[in-house]
Amino acid sequence: MWCRDHPWFVALLTLVALLLPARAFGESAEIVVFSREGCPRCAEAATYLEGLGTAGDAAVTVTVRRVDVEPGAGADLAALAAARGIHPVGVPAFLVDGTLVVGWQGPVTAARLDALLAGASLPAAPAPAATDLCLPEQPCGPAETVDLPAFGAVDAGRLGLPLFTIAVGLVDGFNPCAMWVLLFVLSLLAAQRDRRRMALIGGTFVIVSGAVYFVFMAAWLEAFLWVGLSRTLQIGLGLVALGAASLHIKDFFAFHRGPTLSIPESAKPGIYARARRIIQARSHLLALGGAAALAVVVNLVELLCTAGLPALYTQILASRQLSAGAYYGYLALYDAAYMLGA
């Protein structure tokens, strides 16, 4: 993990690869890659390997050995690691000219492999961290069991991602931060005699709320897909969750005193006034525009209050190797369940 905190190390390896003379003409370099299905680190490394094939360097041959498919691949990897005193051993692992590199640390590993392929003789790599690799025969990625109110322990692997998505979204929909706003809007709508107007205003509020929440979820997903599921990120999220939980516990014993993640009392009169103006507006367009604006404001205010489950869910979703359409399809399913729960 120390390599990630020392960008100079990546620069040094890159410089070594650039300054080394290229291999003699016709001399090929081979990189043997050990990987398996369902390994997020292997998927990240695949992008680097594809770059080797499209960089115009015909002297590099990439051989992929799947430890979950090819008989003996796992045993060969274990023997290679044992001979070099590398522990823990997992995938992805890369064998170049007798040097074994285990785990994937993004630019750090890529720079080391580039130098080895260029013919450099490098010192042994630091022991891989548990978060940088997947054990050959064990589940990899974040824990996929979530303890939900009313549902209990829900396992994404056993339940299946669609049902897991619906369960987490429904529970997330019971959001105490926005419940009072929804009840207030419903109470104002109930006094209206025009059912069509009630449906239009209420429907607009719900649809815009769902759209804002979808964008919020998409931002979480893109963050995990871009940054990855690093241990540092997990620790950071855990600290944020502990901080939010501490504030909620404080509110239970000392409400209206000190910092809080709830909608402040000073903001509620303004929201009440806006809601009344929306309901009482004579113009349908003004009423619909006001409902949309109110939905945006309420959802932005409550984001910190409801960030826990979306962050947990999108972390699990990002660990799956899915297409962009599948990722956003699951987000839409989550969002639908969230609005149903609300």
N, C-alpha and C positions, 0 to 999 in steps of 0.2 A: 504493500500500500504506500510505502514511502516514495515510490517512483512518481506517484500522482502529485505529490507535493513538491517535486523538484523538476520543473519543466526544462531546466538546463540539461537534465539527463537525456531527455528526448532529443534535444538539439544536438547534443554530443554524438549520440548514436547516428542521427541523420547525417551529420558531418562526416563521420567515419565511413558511412556507406557511399557518400558522394566522392570522397577523396581516394578511396581504394580503387586500384585499377580494375577494370571490368575483367571477367573471366576470359580466358583465351577463346578465340573464335571457334565455334563448334562445340565448346565445352558446356555441357548442360548442368544446371543446378536443379535438384529435386527437393521438394518440400512435401513431406507426408503429413497429412492432417487427420487426427483422430477426432471424431465428432459423434453426435447422436441426435435423434429426433427429440424435440421438446426442450432443447438447451438454448436459452436466450443468448448466452455468450458465443455459442457456435454460430448463431444467426448473425451476430455483430461481426464476427470474424469472416463470415462468408463474403461480406462487402469488400473487405481487403483482398481476399483471394480472387474475387472477380476482377479487381483492378489489376492483379498480376497478369491475368489472361488477356486484358485489353490494353495493356501498356506498351505493346509492341515488342516485349522482351520474350522472344521465342525460346530463349535458353533456359527458361524456368518451367519445370514440369510439376504440376500439382496432382498429388494422389490422395484421394479422400478414402479413409477407412472408417466405416460406421460400426462402432462398438455394439450397437443394439441390433445389427443385422448380420454383419460378417463374423462367422465363427473364428475364434482365435484372436480377433482384433483387440478385445479387452485384455486378454492375457498377455499379448505382445506389448501393449502399452504399460501394463503393470510391471513387466520384466524390464523394459527400458527405464522406467522411473526408479525401480529398485536398484538397478545397476549404477545409477547416477545419484542415489541418495535423495531423490526428490519426494517430498511428502507435504501435503496430500497430493494424490494423483487423481486427475479427472480430465474432462474435456471442456473446451477444445485443447488439444496438445499438438505441437508442431515439431517435426524431426527434420533438421537441416544439417547435412554433413556430419551426422553423429551427435549433434547438439540437440537436446530436447528442451523445448520451451512449453511450459504448462500454464494454462489459464489465458485470459484475454483482458488486457488493461488498456484497450484502445490504442492511442498513439504510441504509448510506451512499448507495447508488444509489437506493433507494426514497425517501429523504428529498429527494434532488435532483430526482427526477421529480415528486414531490408539489408541490414549490415551483414548478417550471416549469409544471405543469398549472394551478396557481393564478394564473399570470401573472407570476411573478417573473423578473427579469433577473439571472442569476447569472454569475459569472466562469467561464471555461473550466475544465472538470474536469481533474484531473491525468491524465497519460498512463496508459492502462490497463496493468496488469501482465499478463504472459503467463498467469498462473494465473487471471485473472478473466474470460477469454474463450476462445473456440474459434475457430481459424482456419477460414474458410469451407470449404476443400477439404482439410483435413488431419485425421487422427484427433485426438480430444480426450479429455482425462481422463488418468489415470495410465498409465504404460507397462504393456502387457499381456503382455510377454514375461518369463518367469521361467526362470532356469537351474537345473534340478533334477538332483540326482544320479540316475544310471541313465537318465533320460529326456533329458537335455540341455536345450537351449533349447525351451521350450514357449510357444507364442503362443496366447492365449485367442481372438483374432480368427480365426485360421486353423483352429485345432483345434476350436473350438466350446466354449461354456461348459460343457456337461455333461462332455465328455471332459477338459477342462482341470480341472474340479472334482475328478474322480476321480484324475487324475494328482497334483495337489498334495496331496490328502488322503492318498493312499497313502504319499507320501514323508514327509508330516508324521507318519504313524503310526509310523515307525521312530524312536521317541523314546528316546535313550539314558538320559534321566533316569528313565524309568519301567521300562526293560527289566529291570533287576535285580529290581524288585518282581514283575513278571509271571513271571519265571523262578522266583523263590522260591515264589510262590503255586502255580505249576504243579508244582513239585517236591513240595510238600506234598500237592497233590491226587492226584498220581500214586501216592502211598503208600496212598490210600484204596481200599478194595475195593468200595465202593458206588458204582456208576457213576451212579446217579440223583442221589446226594448230590454227586458231583463236578460233574455238569452244572448242578445248581441253584446251588451256590456259585460256580462259575466263570462261569456265565451272569449271575448277579446282579452280580458284579464288573464284567463287561464292559458290561452294560446301564447300570449307574449311572455308570460312567466315561464312556460315550458321552453320557449325559444332561448330566453336568457340563460336558463339553467343548462340547456344543451351546449351553448357556447362555453359556459363555465366548465362543464365536463370535458369538452373537447380540448380546452386549454390544459387541463390536468393530463389528459391522455398524451397530447403532443409533448408535454414536458417529460413524461416518463419515456416516451419513444426516443426523444432527442438525447436526454441525459443518461438514460439507462437506469437499471435498478441497483445502483451502487450502494455500498454499506453506508457511505457518508450521507447520501440522500435519505436512506431509511432512518438513520439516527436523527437527522434534522426533522423529518416528519414526526418521529416519535416525540421529540422535544416540543414541537408545536402542539401536538395532541395533548401532552401533559400540561402545557401552559393553558390551553383552552379548558381542559377538565378542571384545573385549579380555579379558574375564573367562575365556572359554573357552580362548583362546590362553594365558593365564596358567596355567590348570589343566593344560595340556599340559606346560608346563615346570616348574611348581611346584605340583603337586597337594597338597591338604590344607594349603596355606599361603595365608593371606589370604582376602579375600572370594571367594565363588563362587556360581554359580547352580545348582550340583548339589545334590542332597539331602545335607545335612550328615551326616557320619559319626555324630554324636551322636544323630541322629534315627533311624538305621537299627535299633539294637537294640529300640527301642520298637515300630517297625513289624514287626520279626520276631516279637516276643512277641505282638502283636495278631493277626498272621496265624496263628500256631500255635493261639491260643485259638479263633479262628474255625473252623479245620479240626477241632479236637478237641472243639468244643462238642457236647453230646449233643442239644440241642434244635435242630430244623431252623430254627425262627424266629430263635433267637439267632445261629445260623451265618449265615443270610441277612442279618440286620440288621448283624452284624459285617462281612460282606463289603461291604455297601453303605457303611458308615461308612469302611472302609479305602479304598474306591474314591474317596470324596469327599476324604479327607485326602491321598492320593497325588496326585490331580489338582490340588488347590490348591497343593501344594508345588512341582509341576513347571510351573506356568503360565508363569513367567518364562523357563524353559528352552525353551519351545516357542512363544513369542509371535510369532516372526518371520513364519513362513508364514501363520498365521491373519490377522495384520494386513495382510500383502500381499494375500492373497486377498480379504478382505472390502473392502479399498479398491477393488479392481478390480470386485467385485460391486456395490458402492454406486454406481459410476459408470454402471451400466446402468439404464435406465428400466424397471423391472419392478414388478409388483404385489407387495403384501406377501406373498401366498401363494407367488409365484415366488421371492422372496428367501429365505424360510424353507425352501422346497423344496430349493433349492440348498445351503443350510446342512445340511439333513438328508442330502443325497447326499454332501457333504464329510465329514460325521460318520461315515457308514457306511463310506466309503473309509478314513477315519482308523482306525476300529476294526478293519477288515480288515488294514490295514498293521501295526497293533500286534500 
